[in-house]
Amino acid sequence: MSGRLQGKVALITGAARGQGRSHAIRLARDGADVIAVDICRDIDTVAYPLATEADLAETVSEVEALDRRIVAVQADVRDAEALGAAVRDGVAQLGGVHIVLANAGIGMADPSASEAQAFADQLAINLTGVWNTVHAAVPTMIEQAEGGSIVLSSSVMGLTGRIGGGSGGGDGYTAAKHALVGLMRNWARWLAPHDIRVNSVHPSGVRTPMVINEAMERFFPQAPEHGSEVGHLLDVTILEPSDVSNAIAWLVSDEARYITGVALPVDAGFSTP
């Protein structure tokens, strides 16, 4: 454990599995305590199963194994009141909030879902949910007057339109992930006087249940063998969650204390023009 985040509390949404769990473990390893939020139920327009209560319990177990404290809350990021309650509960138990990882998001839409509803759900979770998350935490961060760091989980599809258009789910995903860049830049200016930094990360495909699932396998039956087949410049077909967690751990640390307003690709060169 490095201790470079000792005394810090991190709010992480989508923390039950995948990138969210990886981020929680990595920040705990660096000394942070964690407020872990996840919906822990499925959403009708999403093509794959979402996290469960058991998944969230596993995140709790792995963080506690690192001798860090964790407050786990089941809440939907679309529900601003529930997020506010989660933050208040976490702050009461852990003593504050200094880091926000607005990570919760959904990917591939169910092809049988209404296009309009799929579009609406993508925006509600991947965009409005991020807005709700940040606004749930920022008042406490400002009141603490201790600075802080916020990282929005976007995507390479927030830097490019290469996903293609025409479907409610795909259009909504790309629109939401692009919009996060605008929010990030706006919030970087808003929160700089409070010494709160705001950045976004933009991974390409990551080995999580959002990407590795039966629905995706049906859509892409032929697995790529080389990085170039998925648009990477470096020869890697899929990133590991830890690759993104490592970048975020650096962004939220004092090593990146003057970095704000940056859209950071973690994408093996995918977004290179």
C-alpha positions, 0 to 999 in steps of 0.5 A: 500500500503506497499511502499516497491517498491516505486520509482521502475518501473516494466516492465511486459509482458503478463500484460493484464490478468491472472498472468500478471495483478495480478503481475501488481496490486500486485507490484503497491500495493507495490508502483511500477509504471508499463510498461505493455505489451501484444500482445492483439490478438490471435495466430493461434496455440493456442487452446484458445483466448488470451487477448484483448485490453479491457483486457489491458485497465482493467489492466490500470484501476486497477493499476491507481485505486491504484494511480500508473502510468502505460504505456500500450503498445500492442506488441508481445514479438517475436518482439524485436524492438517493445519491445525496443520501449515499454521500451523506451516509458515507461522509458521516461514517468516513469523515468526508469526500475528496475524490469522485469517480463518476464511473457508472454507465451502460453499454450495448442496448438490447436490440429488442428495446424501443430505440427512443427508450434506449436513447433516453436510458443512455443519456439518463445514466451515462450523462445525467447520472454523472451530473447527479453524482458530481452535484451530490458530492461537490457541496461537501468538497467545497465546504471541506475546503481541502481541494479534491479531484473528480474524474468522469468516465467517458470513452474513446467514443467521447472523442470519436464517432467511430461507433457509427450511428443510427441506433438509439443505444449507439447514438445515445452512448456516443452523445453522452460520452461526448457531452461528458467532455463539455461538462468536464471542461465546464466544471474544471473552470467552476471548481478551480477556485476551490482547488478541485480538479476535474478530468475525464478518462477515455478508455477503448474496450476494457475486459469487463462484463460491459464488453465480455458478455453473450450479447456482445459475442452474438454481435461480434462472433469473431474475436479480434486477434490483433490490436489493429483489428479493433483500431488500436495502434499498439498490439493489444485487443482489449485493455484490463480494468487495471490499465484504467485504474492506474491512470485514474490513481495517478490523476487523483494523486498529488503527482497530477496536482496541476492537471485539470480540464484534460480528456485523457485517452487510455486507448492504445492509440485508438483515438489518434487522428 
